[in-house]
Amino acid sequence: MTLTGRTALLAALGALVVGLLMPSWTGVFVVEGLLALGVIADLALAGSVRALTFERAGDTTVRLGEPARVTLTVRNSSRDRPVRGLLRDAWPPSAGAHEQRHALDIPPGERRRVATALVPTRRGDRRAYRVTVRALGPLGLAARQGSHEVPWTVRVLPAFPSRRLLPSKLERLRELDGRSAVLTRGRGTEFDSLREYVPGDDVRSIDWRATARNQGVVVRTWRPERDRHILIVLDTGRTSAGRIGDAPRLDAAMDAALLLTAVAARAGDRVDLLAHDRRVRADVRAASRTTVLTSFVQAMAPLEPELVESDSPHLVAEIIRRTKRRSLVVLLTGLDAEAVREGLMPVLPQLTDRHEVVVAAVADPALTGMAASRGTAEAVYNAAAAERELAERRGTSADLRRHGVTIVDAPPGGLASQLTDTYLSLKLAGRL
C-alpha cells in the first residue's frame, strides 16, 4: 500500500479546519477516522497490480548516440477491475531513457502499449531494470504498488563516425586495383597487364621483351595481392582509458579499426580481431568478408578499458599463436614511453621478424595547444610539461621505427583515415 500526496494534503487541511472550528481532540479523531475510512475504501477499490502481465518489443541494437525505441505491452487480466495510475519503466542512466513514467488506464481484459525512447551515452549492453506500477483508487488517496522484472537488453554498438570516409577510401582502393580510369603508379605484387610507358612510371616495371617487340616502351602494370591476412589488435589496458574530449581512447581506436576492416574486406583480404590487456577480451577469427564488419561491431560493443597494465609478452604470444603465415599486425595502443619501453619493446622483435607491424595511437590535440600557450607563469609551466610529453612521444615513435615498425600517430578525428591510408600504401608497395 502507498499513500498519495492527496492524502497528506487532505490530512493537513482537515487538521487546519478542526483547529479553527472545533479546537478539540474529538474533532481531530473524527477527521482522521474519516480519512482512514477513505484510504481503506480507496485501497479496496484500486486495481490489482498482480493481475498485470507484460511483454516487450522493439530495438535490440543501436549505434552509440542514435535513438532506439522499446515498447512495453501491459495487459490487465482482471475480469472486473480497471487499473488506473502510473507506470515507471526503469533503465540505467547510461541508456538515456526519456519519459520513463507513463500514465496508465487499462480496463479489465484489455491491454495498453507504452514506449520508451532511448539515446544511449555509452557502449555495451544496456538492460532494463524493472517495471513499477502504482494503481490508484477512485479517490486518489491510496494506491497499490508492485514491481515486475521484464528483461530486455539493448546492445549499444560503436558509433563508427569514420564510415563517412568509406566512399573515398574505396575509390582509392579501386585505383590501386586498376578498376578506375586513373592510372596508378607504383608496384604491387600480382601482374595485371601491359601498357605504354608514361612519365613517372617506375622504370623497374619496364618489360624489355615486350618493348623490343614494339615501337614504344612498354611497362607491366601490377595490382596488390588479395587474400592477405590482417590482424587488428586492440589494447584494452589502462592507456586506452585516457579520455580525449568526451570519449576514451579506446573508442577512437575502435573507429579506426572498423574503417580499416571495411576497406580491407572490400580489398579481398581476411581480417581478424583480438582485444587484449592481461587476457583476451574479444576474439573474432575466420569471419567471411560479408559478415566481418558486423562481427567486429558486435565483439567491440561490450568492451571497456581495464585499469590494468597490459601484458605485452602474453599479447605477443597470442598473436604468434594465431598467425602462422606472414601477416599485417595492426596494434592500436598507446605511445606512453614507460609502457612501450618496458612492456612492448623487449618482445617486439618476435613480431617484426615474422610480420609487418603497424602501431597506431590516439594523440591528444590538447597537448599541442598547451605546448604553444604563453602569457602567464602557469601557462608557461603547462607548455613545458606538454612539450616534454610530446618529446617523449616522438622518442618512443623513433625507437619503434628503428625496430621496423610503421607508426600512425594522429588525433581521434584523423586516426581512422591515416591508418587506412597506411594500409593502402603498404598494399601498393607489396609489403603485405
VOPAGU-2260 file (C-alpha; in pm, 1 decimal, decimal comma):
REM VOPAGU-2260
SITE   aa  ch    i         X         Y         Z
SITE  MET   A    0       0,0       0,0       0,0
SITE  THR   A    1     115,3     352,5     -84,0
SITE  LEU   A    2     -41,1     677,9      32,5
SITE  THR   A    3     -52,6     958,9    -219,5
SITE  GLY   A    4      21,2    1325,8    -182,3
SITE  ARG   A    5    -352,3    1393,9    -188,5
SITE  THR   A    6    -388,9    1201,9     138,3
SITE  ALA   A    7    -127,8    1414,0     310,4
SITE  LEU   A    8    -289,3    1731,1     175,4
SITE  LEU   A    9    -634,8    1632,5     299,0
SITE  ALA   A   10    -494,3    1542,3     640,5
SITE  ALA   A   11    -329,2    1882,0     668,4
SITE  LEU   A   12    -642,4    2066,1     557,4
SITE  GLY   A   13    -858,1    1863,5     797,7
SITE  ALA   A   14    -629,3    1946,4    1088,6
SITE  LEU   A   15    -643,5    2313,7     996,1
SITE  VAL   A   16   -1023,2    2318,4     975,9
SITE  VAL   A   17   -1056,2    2134,6    1305,5
SITE  GLY   A   18    -815,1    2373,8    1469,4
SITE  LEU   A   19   -1022,5    2672,9    1354,0
SITE  LEU   A   20   -1376,3    2541,1    1404,4
SITE  MET   A   21   -1355,1    2266,0    1666,8
SITE  PRO   A   22   -1037,7    2308,5    1869,6
SITE  SER   A   23   -1065,3    1974,8    2046,4
SITE  TRP   A   24    -926,8    1624,7    2023,6
SITE  THR   A   25   -1269,0    1492,5    1929,1
SITE  GLY   A   26   -1265,4    1682,7    1600,8
SITE  VAL   A   27    -919,1    1557,5    1523,5
SITE  PHE   A   28   -1024,6    1197,4    1580,7
SITE  VAL   A   29   -1330,8    1242,8    1357,0
SITE  VAL   A   30   -1126,6    1383,1    1069,9
SITE  GLU   A   31    -859,7    1116,8    1098,8
SITE  GLY   A   32   -1121,6     842,9    1117,2
SITE  LEU   A   33   -1299,1     965,5     804,8
SITE  LEU   A   34    -970,4     992,8     621,6
SITE  ALA   A   35    -870,5     642,0     728,8
SITE  LEU   A   36   -1202,8     502,9     605,5
SITE  GLY   A   37   -1147,8     678,3     272,0
SITE  VAL   A   38    -797,9     531,0     241,3
SITE  ILE   A   39    -923,8     180,3     319,4
SITE  ALA   A   40   -1208,0     209,7      70,8
SITE  ASP   A   41    -976,8     352,1    -195,1
SITE  LEU   A   42    -727,7      74,7    -144,1
SITE  ALA   A   43   -1000,7    -189,9    -166,1
SITE  LEU   A   44   -1129,5     -49,6    -495,2
SITE  ALA   A   45    -786,3       3,9    -656,5
SITE  GLY   A   46    -692,1    -226,0    -942,8
SITE  SER   A   47    -463,5    -521,2    -876,1
SITE  VAL   A   48    -102,4    -486,3    -995,2
SITE  ARG   A   49     -66,5    -863,5    -969,3
SITE  ALA   A   50    -320,3    -905,4   -1245,8
SITE  LEU   A   51     -91,5    -729,3   -1493,5
SITE  THR   A   52     125,1    -910,4   -1747,8
SITE  PHE   A   53     399,6    -751,8   -1955,4
SITE  GLU   A   54     563,0    -809,7   -2288,9
SITE  ARG   A   55     846,0    -613,5   -2451,4
SITE  ALA   A   56     935,7    -549,1   -2814,6
SITE  GLY   A   57    1149,1    -304,2   -3007,4
SITE  ASP   A   58    1514,2    -238,1   -3088,9
SITE  THR   A   59    1782,3    -474,1   -2964,4
SITE  THR   A   60    2081,4    -295,0   -3117,5
SITE  VAL   A   61    2160,3      70,5   -3178,7
SITE  ARG   A   62    2470,3     273,0   -3257,7
SITE  LEU   A   63    2607,9     493,7   -2985,2
SITE  GLY   A   64    2433,7     831,3   -2988,6
SITE  GLU   A   65    2147,8     719,9   -3213,1
SITE  PRO   A   66    1786,3     677,4   -3089,7
SITE  ALA   A   67    1625,1     345,5   -3005,0
SITE  ARG   A   68    1267,4     260,1   -2910,5
SITE  VAL   A   69    1143,9     -12,2   -2677,0
SITE  THR   A   70     772,5     -78,8   -2633,6
SITE  LEU   A   71     604,5    -237,0   -2333,7
SITE  THR   A   72     264,6    -401,9   -2371,6
SITE  VAL   A   73      68,0    -416,7   -2044,9
SITE  ARG   A   74    -233,6    -647,5   -2018,4
SITE  ASN   A   75    -490,5    -632,0   -1739,0
SITE  SER   A   76    -604,5    -991,2   -1684,7
SITE  SER   A   77    -858,1    -888,6   -1418,3
SITE  ARG   A   78   -1221,8    -959,0   -1510,2
SITE  ASP   A   79   -1391,6    -678,1   -1320,4
SITE  ARG   A   80   -1146,8    -408,9   -1210,5
SITE  PRO   A   81    -961,4    -149,5   -1417,7
SITE  VAL   A   82    -607,0     -38,7   -1339,0
SITE  ARG   A   83    -555,0     335,2   -1334,7
SITE  GLY   A   84    -237,4     502,0   -1219,9
SITE  LEU   A   85     128,0     539,2   -1313,9
SITE  LEU   A   86     389,0     309,0   -1468,9
SITE  ARG   A   87     765,2     356,3   -1443,8
SITE  ASP   A   88     986,1     170,0   -1690,1
SITE  ALA   A   89    1329,7     198,4   -1524,3
SITE  TRP   A   90    1656,4     193,3   -1723,5
SITE  PRO   A   91    2014,0     274,1   -1616,8
SITE  PRO   A   92    2119,5     638,9   -1669,4
SITE  SER   A   93    2361,4     544,2   -1949,5
SITE  ALA   A   94    2066,9     411,3   -2153,0
SITE  GLY   A   95    1949,1     771,3   -2194,5
SITE  ALA   A   96    1582,6     685,9   -2136,2
SITE  HIS   A   97    1333,1     966,3   -2184,2
SITE  GLU   A   98     983,6     973,9   -2031,4
SITE  GLN   A   99    1021,6     666,2   -1813,7
SITE  ARG   A  100     692,2     746,8   -1637,4
SITE  HIS   A  101     365,8     683,9   -1818,4
SITE  ALA   A  102       1,0     733,5   -1726,5
SITE  LEU   A  103    -190,6     405,8   -1723,1
SITE  ASP   A  104    -561,4     334,9   -1768,2
SITE  ILE   A  105    -640,8     -25,4   -1862,0
SITE  PRO   A  106    -998,6    -160,9   -1849,6
SITE  PRO   A  107   -1048,3    -526,9   -1747,0
SITE  GLY   A  108    -927,3    -774,8   -2007,3
SITE  GLU   A  109    -766,4    -510,1   -2227,4
SITE  ARG   A  110    -409,0    -407,7   -2296,2
SITE  ARG   A  111    -219,0     -86,0   -2349,2
SITE  ARG   A  112     118,9     -15,3   -2504,8
SITE  VAL   A  113     371,9     239,4   -2381,4
SITE  ALA   A  114     700,4     328,7   -2549,7
SITE  THR   A  115    1031,6     439,6   -2401,1
SITE  ALA   A  116    1276,2     632,9   -2618,7
SITE  LEU   A  117    1645,6     565,7   -2557,6
SITE  VAL   A  118    1951,7     762,7   -2668,7
SITE  PRO   A  119    2240,7     570,2   -2509,4
SITE  THR   A  120    2550,4     756,2   -2394,9
SITE  ARG   A  121    2778,9     451,2   -2350,7
SITE  ARG   A  122    2859,0     139,9   -2548,1
SITE  GLY   A  123    2773,9    -204,4   -2423,4
SITE  ASP   A  124    2463,4    -388,0   -2311,0
SITE  ARG   A  125    2200,9    -161,8   -2155,2
SITE  ARG   A  126    1948,1    -370,0   -1961,8
SITE  ALA   A  127    1602,3    -271,5   -1844,2
SITE  TYR   A  128    1584,9    -259,4   -1464,7
SITE  ARG   A  129    1225,3    -321,2   -1363,6
SITE  VAL   A  130     870,1    -205,1   -1427,3
SITE  THR   A  131     688,3     -49,1   -1131,8
SITE  VAL   A  132     312,9      11,4   -1141,2
SITE  ARG   A  133     117,5     224,6    -894,8
SITE  ALA   A  134    -256,7     152,7    -924,1
SITE  LEU   A  135    -463,5     434,6    -772,6
SITE  GLY   A  136    -802,5     402,2    -609,3
SITE  PRO   A  137   -1100,2     607,2    -736,3
SITE  LEU   A  138   -1048,4     877,2    -469,9
SITE  GLY   A  139    -675,0     904,3    -532,2
SITE  LEU   A  140    -596,4     866,1    -160,2
SITE  ALA   A  141    -410,7     534,2    -170,4
SITE  ALA   A  142    -255,4     303,5    -425,4
SITE  ARG   A  143    -135,5     -47,7    -468,7
SITE  GLN   A  144     221,6     -68,9    -590,7
SITE  GLY   A  145     424,7    -355,3    -727,5
SITE  SER   A  146     738,7    -413,8    -933,2
SITE  HIS   A  147     787,8    -664,4   -1211,0
SITE  GLU   A  148    1101,4    -796,0   -1379,9
SITE  VAL   A  149    1055,6    -758,3   -1755,7
SITE  PRO   A  150    1400,8    -825,5   -1903,7
SITE  TRP   A  151    1519,7    -656,1   -2220,2
SITE  THR   A  152    1868,3    -573,7   -2346,8
SITE  VAL   A  153    1972,3    -314,4   -2599,0
SITE  ARG   A  154    2327,2    -360,1   -2726,2
SITE  VAL   A  155    2488,6     -23,6   -2796,3
SITE  LEU   A  156    2736,6     -58,2   -3082,1
SITE  PRO   A  157    3038,8     163,6   -3152,5
SITE  ALA   A  158    2942,9     489,0   -3321,2
SITE  PHE   A  159    3173,1     440,2   -3626,9
SITE  PRO   A  160    3178,6     809,9   -3730,3
SITE  SER   A  161    3452,2     746,5   -3988,8
SITE  ARG   A  162    3213,8     547,5   -4208,9
SITE  ARG   A  163    3154,5     876,0   -4390,8
SITE  LEU   A  164    3509,6     832,3   -4528,9
SITE  LEU   A  165    3437,1     489,3   -4671,2
SITE  PRO   A  166    3342,2     602,7   -5026,0
SITE  SER   A  167    3666,7     797,2   -5072,6
SITE  LYS   A  168    3879,0     510,5   -4935,7
SITE  LEU   A  169    3706,3     259,7   -5161,6
SITE  GLU   A  170    3765,7     487,8   -5458,6
SITE  ARG   A  171    4136,5     488,4   -5380,8
SITE  LEU   A  172    4123,4     111,7   -5348,7
SITE  ARG   A  173    3968,1      88,6   -5696,1
SITE  GLU   A  174    4253,3     297,7   -5827,2
SITE  LEU   A  175    4502,9      55,7   -5676,5
SITE  ASP   A  176    4318,2    -240,8   -5826,5
SITE  GLY   A  177    4322,6     -80,2   -6170,4
SITE  ARG   A  178    3943,3     -60,1   -6192,9
SITE  SER   A  179    3947,1     319,0   -6212,4
SITE  ALA   A  180    4030,7     536,7   -6509,8
SITE  VAL   A  181    4309,1     689,3   -6301,8
SITE  LEU   A  182    4644,0     524,9   -6376,6
SITE  THR   A  183    4815,1     403,5   -6063,7
SITE  ARG   A  184    5188,9     441,4   -6046,5
SITE  GLY   A  185    5388,0     207,1   -5837,2
SITE  ARG   A  186    5432,0    -161,2   -5796,3
SITE  GLY   A  187    5213,1    -426,5   -5644,9
SITE  THR   A  188    5273,7    -798,4   -5632,0
SITE  GLU   A  189    5033,3    -951,2   -5887,6
SITE  PHE   A  190    5091,6    -892,8   -6260,1
SITE  ASP   A  191    4790,4    -736,1   -6428,3
SITE  SER   A  192    4861,5    -623,4   -6788,0
SITE  LEU   A  193    5093,4    -432,1   -7023,5
SITE  ARG   A  194    5060,3     -70,9   -7133,3
SITE  GLU   A  195    5268,6     205,5   -7280,2
SITE  TYR   A  196    5515,0     385,1   -7058,2
SITE  VAL   A  197    5410,9     730,6   -6927,6
SITE  PRO   A  198    5643,2     975,1   -6747,8
SITE  GLY   A  199    5657,5     898,8   -6378,8
SITE  ASP   A  200    5621,0     521,3   -6410,2
SITE  ASP   A  201    5863,4     307,3   -6212,6
SITE  VAL   A  202    6143,2     207,9   -6451,9
SITE  ARG   A  203    6160,5    -127,5   -6277,0
SITE  SER   A  204    5822,2    -205,9   -6430,0
SITE  ILE   A  205    5954,1    -184,4   -6790,7
SITE  ASP   A  206    5905,1    -509,6   -6979,7
SITE  TRP   A  207    6212,6    -517,1   -7206,4
SITE  ARG   A  208    6099,5    -812,3   -7413,0
SITE  ALA   A  209    5766,5    -651,0   -7492,1
SITE  THR   A  210    5944,9    -320,9   -7557,8
SITE  ALA   A  211    6171,0    -491,9   -7811,6
SITE  ARG   A  212    5865,3    -621,0   -7998,2
SITE  ASN   A  213    5700,1    -276,8   -8008,6
SITE  GLN   A  214    5799,8      66,1   -8124,9
SITE  GLY   A  215    5746,1     224,6   -7779,6
SITE  VAL   A  216    5843,6     145,8   -7423,3
SITE  VAL   A  217    5605,3     -97,5   -7253,8
SITE  VAL   A  218    5560,0    -140,3   -6879,5
SITE  ARG   A  219    5393,6    -402,9   -6670,5
SITE  THR   A  220    5104,0    -292,0   -6451,4
SITE  TRP   A  221    5059,0    -451,5   -6113,9
SITE  ARG   A  222    4783,8    -477,5   -5866,0
SITE  PRO   A  223    4805,9    -550,2   -5495,6
SITE  GLU   A  224    4771,6    -909,4   -5384,8
SITE  ARG   A  225    4440,7   -1022,9   -5246,3
SITE  ASP   A  226    4364,3   -1266,9   -4967,0
SITE  ARG   A  227    4627,6   -1123,4   -4735,7
SITE  HIS   A  228    4583,9   -1169,7   -4361,2
SITE  ILE   A  229    4539,6    -873,1   -4127,3
SITE  LEU   A  230    4519,6    -899,8   -3750,0
SITE  ILE   A  231    4382,8    -594,0   -3571,5
SITE  VAL   A  232    4479,9    -584,1   -3204,2
SITE  LEU   A  233    4300,1    -355,9   -2958,9
SITE  ASP   A  234    4491,3    -282,6   -2640,7
SITE  THR   A  235    4222,5    -252,5   -2371,1
SITE  GLY   A  236    4466,7    -181,8   -2087,4
SITE  ARG   A  237    4493,6     132,6   -1879,1
SITE  THR   A  238    4628,5     353,2   -2160,1
SITE  SER   A  239    4303,2     300,0   -2353,2
SITE  ALA   A  240    4104,0     452,6   -2065,6
SITE  GLY   A  241    4252,6     800,2   -2108,9
SITE  ARG   A  242    3982,8    1038,4   -2225,9
SITE  ILE   A  243    4026,3    1277,6   -2514,6
SITE  GLY   A  244    3731,5    1510,8   -2518,6
SITE  ASP   A  245    3421,1    1318,4   -2415,1
SITE  ALA   A  246    3534,6     968,7   -2514,1
SITE  PRO   A  247    3809,5     726,8   -2408,6
SITE  ARG   A  248    4095,9     647,8   -2645,1
SITE  LEU   A  249    3950,3     300,1   -2691,9
SITE  ASP   A  250    3650,2     441,1   -2879,9
SITE  ALA   A  251    3873,2     623,1   -3129,9
SITE  ALA   A  252    4076,8     305,1   -3174,1
SITE  MET   A  253    3758,9     108,7   -3247,3
SITE  ASP   A  254    3651,9     362,7   -3506,2
SITE  ALA   A  255    3987,4     332,9   -3683,4
SITE  ALA   A  256    3972,2     -46,9   -3669,3
SITE  LEU   A  257    3625,2     -52,7   -3826,0
SITE  LEU   A  258    3718,4     169,5   -4120,1
SITE  LEU   A  259    4030,0     -36,0   -4186,8
SITE  THR   A  260    3826,3    -356,4   -4166,2
SITE  ALA   A  261    3563,9    -229,5   -4411,4
SITE  VAL   A  262    3826,4    -132,2   -4670,2
SITE  ALA   A  263    4041,6    -443,7   -4623,2
SITE  ALA   A  264    3740,5    -674,6   -4657,6
SITE  ARG   A  265    3642,5    -497,3   -4979,0
SITE  ALA   A  266    4002,4    -541,5   -5099,7
SITE  GLY   A  267    3967,3    -916,4   -5060,6
SITE  ASP   A  268    4184,1    -952,3   -4751,8
SITE  ARG   A  269    4099,5   -1158,1   -4444,3
SITE  VAL   A  270    4072,9    -958,2   -4121,9
SITE  ASP   A  271    4073,8   -1091,5   -3764,4
SITE  LEU   A  272    4031,2    -909,3   -3434,0
SITE  LEU   A  273    4198,9    -955,5   -3096,8
SITE  ALA   A  274    4124,5    -739,0   -2790,9
SITE  HIS   A  275    4366,4    -788,9   -2503,4
SITE  ASP   A  276    4505,6    -639,8   -2181,5
SITE  ARG   A  277    4615,1    -908,8   -1937,6
SITE  ARG   A  278    4390,8   -1163,9   -2104,4
SITE  VAL   A  279    4187,9   -1194,5   -2421,6
SITE  ARG   A  280    3874,3    -979,6   -2409,6
SITE  ALA   A  281    3743,9   -1037,5   -2762,8
SITE  ASP   A  282    3843,0   -1269,7   -3044,3
SITE  VAL   A  283    3699,7   -1276,4   -3397,5
SITE  ARG   A  284    3853,9   -1518,1   -3645,7
SITE  ALA   A  285    3766,6   -1655,0   -3987,9
SITE  ALA   A  286    3467,5   -1426,4   -4042,9
SITE  SER   A  287    3356,7   -1400,6   -4405,4
SITE  ARG   A  288    3413,9   -1079,7   -4596,2
SITE  THR   A  289    3043,0   -1005,4   -4593,9
SITE  THR   A  290    2998,5   -1055,5   -4219,2
SITE  VAL   A  291    3333,9    -944,8   -4077,1
SITE  LEU   A  292    3228,5    -585,7   -4009,2
SITE  THR   A  293    2913,7    -696,4   -3826,8
SITE  SER   A  294    3114,8    -948,3   -3625,3
SITE  PHE   A  295    3366,3    -682,3   -3525,5
SITE  VAL   A  296    3098,6    -436,1   -3420,0
SITE  GLN   A  297    2923,4    -694,7   -3205,3
SITE  ALA   A  298    3250,8    -802,9   -3042,4
SITE  MET   A  299    3359,8    -444,6   -2971,5
SITE  ALA   A  300    3029,7    -328,2   -2822,8
SITE  PRO   A  301    3076,7    -463,5   -2465,3
SITE  LEU   A  302    3448,8    -382,4   -2443,5
SITE  GLU   A  303    3556,2    -138,5   -2174,4
SITE  PRO   A  304    3905,5     -17,2   -2079,4
SITE  GLU   A  305    4056,8    -216,8   -1796,0
SITE  LEU   A  306    4263,6     -26,3   -1538,5
SITE  VAL   A  307    4549,7    -274,1   -1551,8
SITE  GLU   A  308    4888,6    -274,2   -1719,6
SITE  SER   A  309    4877,9    -468,9   -2043,0
SITE  ASP   A  310    5073,9    -792,1   -2052,8
SITE  SER   A  311    5281,1    -746,3   -2370,5
SITE  PRO   A  312    5459,9   -1085,1   -2360,0
SITE  HIS   A  313    5127,0   -1266,0   -2334,9
SITE  LEU   A  314    4983,8   -1049,7   -2613,6
SITE  VAL   A  315    5273,9   -1126,3   -2847,8
SITE  ALA   A  316    5243,4   -1497,0   -2768,3
SITE  GLU   A  317    4871,8   -1484,1   -2857,4
SITE  ILE   A  318    4947,5   -1306,0   -3186,8
SITE  ILE   A  319    5212,4   -1559,8   -3285,5
SITE  ARG   A  320    4981,9   -1848,4   -3195,9
SITE  ARG   A  321    4705,3   -1706,7   -3418,4
SITE  THR   A  322    4915,1   -1604,3   -3720,3
SITE  LYS   A  323    5118,2   -1884,7   -3873,9
SITE  ARG   A  324    5191,1   -1706,9   -4201,9
SITE  ARG   A  325    5325,8   -1358,2   -4259,2
SITE  SER   A  326    5053,5   -1103,6   -4180,2
SITE  LEU   A  327    4992,0    -738,4   -4120,0
SITE  VAL   A  328    4958,1    -685,7   -3745,0
SITE  VAL   A  329    4792,7    -354,7   -3655,6
SITE  LEU   A  330    4835,6    -278,7   -3286,2
SITE  LEU   A  331    4610,8       1,3   -3159,7
SITE  THR   A  332    4774,1     103,7   -2834,3
SITE  GLY   A  333    4931,5     399,4   -2656,1
SITE  LEU   A  334    5272,9     557,2   -2703,1
SITE  ASP   A  335    5346,8     608,8   -2334,9
SITE  ALA   A  336    5724,4     587,6   -2310,3
SITE  GLU   A  337    5740,7     374,4   -1998,3
SITE  ALA   A  338    5473,6     126,1   -2107,0
SITE  VAL   A  339    5625,9      79,1   -2452,9
SITE  ARG   A  340    5990,6      53,9   -2347,9
SITE  GLU   A  341    5933,4    -177,2   -2054,3
SITE  GLY   A  342    5643,3    -380,3   -2192,5
SITE  LEU   A  343    5635,1    -391,8   -2571,6
SITE  MET   A  344    5993,1    -319,7   -2680,3
SITE  PRO   A  345    6160,0    -630,8   -2530,0
SITE  VAL   A  346    5921,7    -865,8   -2715,9
SITE  LEU   A  347    5876,4    -659,3   -3031,8
SITE  PRO   A  348    6146,1    -842,2   -3236,1
SITE  GLN   A  349    5939,1   -1160,8   -3208,0
SITE  LEU   A  350    5668,5    -981,5   -3407,4
SITE  THR   A  351    5874,7    -783,3   -3656,4
SITE  ASP   A  352    6075,5   -1092,1   -3754,6
SITE  ARG   A  353    5755,6   -1268,8   -3861,3
SITE  HIS   A  354    5509,6    -996,5   -3958,1
SITE  GLU   A  355    5463,2    -646,8   -4092,4
SITE  VAL   A  356    5376,1    -440,7   -3782,8
SITE  VAL   A  357    5186,9    -110,8   -3760,6
SITE  VAL   A  358    5142,9      66,2   -3428,4
SITE  ALA   A  359    4856,5     315,9   -3427,6
SITE  ALA   A  360    4800,0     552,9   -3135,7
SITE  VAL   A  361    4547,9     822,1   -3049,9
SITE  ALA   A  362    4715,4    1160,3   -2998,9
SITE  ASP   A  363    4569,7    1428,4   -2774,7
SITE  PRO   A  364    4535,6    1756,8   -2970,5
SITE  ALA   A  365    4508,7    1946,2   -2642,2
SITE  LEU   A  366    4878,9    1879,9   -2581,5
SITE  THR   A  367    4975,7    2068,0   -2897,7
SITE  GLY   A  368    4766,2    2365,3   -2796,8
SITE  MET   A  369    4902,7    2357,3   -2444,6
SITE  ALA   A  370    5261,2    2345,0   -2571,7
SITE  ALA   A  371    5205,3    2670,8   -2761,2
SITE  SER   A  372    5041,4    2857,7   -2472,6
SITE  ARG   A  373    5217,8    3156,0   -2315,8
SITE  GLY   A  374    5125,9    3467,7   -2119,3
SITE  THR   A  375    5126,4    3359,8   -1756,5
SITE  ALA   A  376    5359,6    3160,0   -1535,3
SITE  GLU   A  377    5103,0    2879,6   -1516,8
SITE  ALA   A  378    5068,6    2872,5   -1896,6
SITE  VAL   A  379    5447,1    2851,3   -1939,4
SITE  TYR   A  380    5466,0    2567,1   -1686,5
SITE  ASN   A  381    5186,3    2380,8   -1868,4
SITE  ALA   A  382    5360,4    2440,5   -2201,8
SITE  ALA   A  383    5683,9    2293,4   -2068,1
SITE  ALA   A  384    5503,0    1985,9   -1936,4
SITE  ALA   A  385    5318,6    1938,9   -2266,2
SITE  GLU   A  386    5637,1    1977,7   -2469,4
SITE  ARG   A  387    5809,9    1718,9   -2255,5
SITE  GLU   A  388    5524,1    1476,5   -2310,7
SITE  LEU   A  389    5533,5    1536,6   -2687,3
SITE  ALA   A  390    5911,7    1489,6   -2695,2
SITE  GLU   A  391    5880,4    1155,7   -2513,2
SITE  ARG   A  392    5611,6    1051,9   -2759,1
SITE  ARG   A  393    5834,8    1137,9   -3055,7
SITE  GLY   A  394    6122,8     947,4   -2895,1
SITE  THR   A  395    5904,9     640,6   -2844,1
SITE  SER   A  396    5792,0     654,7   -3207,6
SITE  ALA   A  397    6153,6     679,5   -3322,8
SITE  ASP   A  398    6250,2     375,2   -3114,4
SITE  LEU   A  399    5968,6     173,7   -3268,1
SITE  ARG   A  400    6062,5     278,1   -3622,5
SITE  ARG   A  401    6417,1     158,0   -3563,6
SITE  HIS   A  402    6267,7    -185,3   -3499,7
SITE  GLY   A  403    6092,7    -177,1   -3838,6
SITE  VAL   A  404    5750,9     -68,4   -3711,5
SITE  THR   A  405    5529,1     170,4   -3907,2
SITE  ILE   A  406    5382,9     439,1   -3679,1
SITE  VAL   A  407    5047,2     612,2   -3715,6
SITE  ASP   A  408    5005,0     883,0   -3451,0
SITE  ALA   A  409    4700,1    1101,1   -3506,3
SITE  PRO   A  410    4417,5    1272,9   -3313,8
SITE  PRO   A  411    4081,0    1095,4   -3286,2
SITE  GLY   A  412    3934,1    1269,9   -3589,7
SITE  GLY   A  413    4221,9    1168,4   -3817,2
SITE  LEU   A  414    4338,4     830,8   -3688,5
SITE  ALA   A  415    4094,4     619,4   -3893,0
SITE  SER   A  416    4180,4     794,8   -4218,5
SITE  GLN   A  417    4556,9     785,7   -4166,8
SITE  LEU   A  418    4556,2     421,4   -4059,6
SITE  THR   A  419    4356,3     316,1   -4365,6
SITE  ASP   A  420    4584,6     518,4   -4594,1
SITE  THR   A  421    4883,8     344,3   -4437,2
SITE  TYR   A  422    4728,4       5,6   -4511,2
SITE  LEU   A  423    4665,4     103,0   -4874,2
SITE  SER   A  424    5022,3     230,9   -4911,4
SITE  LEU   A  425    5165,2     -92,8   -4771,1
SITE  LYS   A  426    4941,3    -291,1   -5003,2
SITE  LEU   A  427    5050,8     -90,5   -5304,3
SITE  ALA   A  428    5416,8    -132,3   -5209,3
SITE  GLY   A  429    5374,0    -508,9   -5189,3
SITE  ARG   A  430    5469,0    -523,8   -4822,9
SITE  LEU   A  431    5170,5    -733,9   -4713,9
